[in-house]
Amino acid sequence: YQEHPAMSRVQLALNVGDIDAAVDHYTRLFGTEPAKRKPGYANFAIADPPLKLVLFENPGEAATLNHLGTEMATPEEVTATARRVTEAGIDAPVDEADTCCYAVQDKAWTTDPDGLRWEIYTVLEDADEFGSGGLGADDDVCCAGDTAGSCG
């Protein structure tokens, strides 16, 4: 776990049918262990290429892509990016100290014209619970991997 990454990086969040098989595959593919591993959930902080890969165990989900995002280094970067996006005419309200994906995060959600969800976020600290998914996030976005039922 790295409290603040050295740079912003793209996040790719995937629905997977078998979390153990997916973790094994991506560990071998990127040559690194998960940065965080919980029941039905894993994330990788990959240095090269700079990528935050998030896996949600969600057997039977028709779509492999859960959502995309941009992990920022600081809360100020989240706020500045959300402000710029909002000024450009895209709704991106900031939700501070939201618990999602076993972390407390400042974040903003946007939706593209085809309905693809984008998350702009920074991790403030680890959390013991999966969480709610955040402001404006449908339960099937962040909480797709909520095998424990903690997302409500």
Solvent accessible surface area in square Angstrom, and as a share of the most:
residue,aa,sasa,rsa
1,Y,123,0.47
2,Q,96,0.43
3,E,99,0.44
4,H,74,0.33
5,P,7,0.04
6,A,102,0.79
7,M,108,0.48
8,S,45,0.29
9,R,26,0.09
10,V,79,0.45
11,Q,6,0.03
12,L,55,0.27
13,A,0,0.00
14,L,20,0.10
15,N,13,0.07
16,V,19,0.11
17,G,49,0.47
18,D,75,0.39
19,I,10,0.05
20,D,93,0.48
21,A,58,0.45
22,A,11,0.09
23,V,18,0.11
24,D,72,0.37
25,H,91,0.40
26,Y,43,0.16
27,T,24,0.14
28,R,169,0.62
29,L,105,0.52
30,F,58,0.24
31,G,69,0.66
32,T,47,0.27
33,E,124,0.55
34,P,29,0.18
35,A,38,0.30
36,K,22,0.09
37,R,98,0.36
38,K,64,0.27
39,P,102,0.64
40,G,5,0.05
41,Y,4,0.02
42,A,0,0.00
43,N,10,0.05
44,F,0,0.00
45,A,35,0.27
46,I,4,0.02
47,A,87,0.68
48,D,125,0.65
49,P,72,0.45
50,P,59,0.37
51,L,24,0.12
52,K,17,0.07
53,L,1,0.01
54,V,7,0.04
55,L,0,0.00
56,F,0,0.00
57,E,37,0.17
58,N,33,0.17
59,P,92,0.58
60,G,84,0.81
61,E,83,0.37
62,A,109,0.84
63,A,52,0.40
64,T,88,0.51
65,L,65,0.33
66,N,17,0.09
67,H,2,0.01
68,L,29,0.14
69,G,0,0.00
70,T,37,0.22
71,E,3,0.01
72,M,20,0.09
73,A,17,0.13
74,T,47,0.28
75,P,37,0.23
76,E,124,0.55
77,E,63,0.28
78,V,0,0.00
79,T,54,0.31
80,A,48,0.37
81,T,25,0.15
82,A,3,0.02
83,R,133,0.49
84,R,150,0.55
85,V,16,0.09
86,T,70,0.40
87,E,135,0.60
88,A,74,0.57
89,G,69,0.67
90,I,86,0.44
91,D,110,0.57
92,A,3,0.02
93,P,60,0.38
94,V,51,0.29
95,D,36,0.18
96,E,123,0.55
97,A,64,0.50
98,D,14,0.08
99,T,40,0.23
100,C,0,0.00
101,C,12,0.07
102,Y,17,0.07
103,A,3,0.02
104,V,24,0.14
105,Q,8,0.04
106,D,15,0.08
107,K,0,0.00
108,A,1,0.01
109,W,10,0.04
110,T,17,0.10
111,T,64,0.37
112,D,46,0.24
113,P,142,0.89
114,D,136,0.70
115,G,45,0.43
116,L,51,0.25
117,R,37,0.14
118,W,78,0.27
119,E,5,0.02
120,I,13,0.07
121,Y,5,0.02
122,T,0,0.00
123,V,11,0.06
124,L,53,0.26
125,E,99,0.44
126,D,70,0.36
127,A,19,0.14
128,D,132,0.68
129,E,116,0.52
130,F,5,0.02
131,G,12,0.11
132,S,65,0.42
133,G,1,0.01
134,G,15,0.14
135,L,80,0.40
136,G,55,0.53
137,A,16,0.13
138,D,81,0.42
139,D,85,0.44
140,D,103,0.54
141,V,8,0.05
142,C,1,0.00
143,C,11,0.06
144,A,16,0.12
145,G,1,0.01
146,D,28,0.14
147,T,80,0.47
148,A,85,0.66
149,G,57,0.54
150,S,56,0.36
151,C,15,0.09
152,G,99,0.95
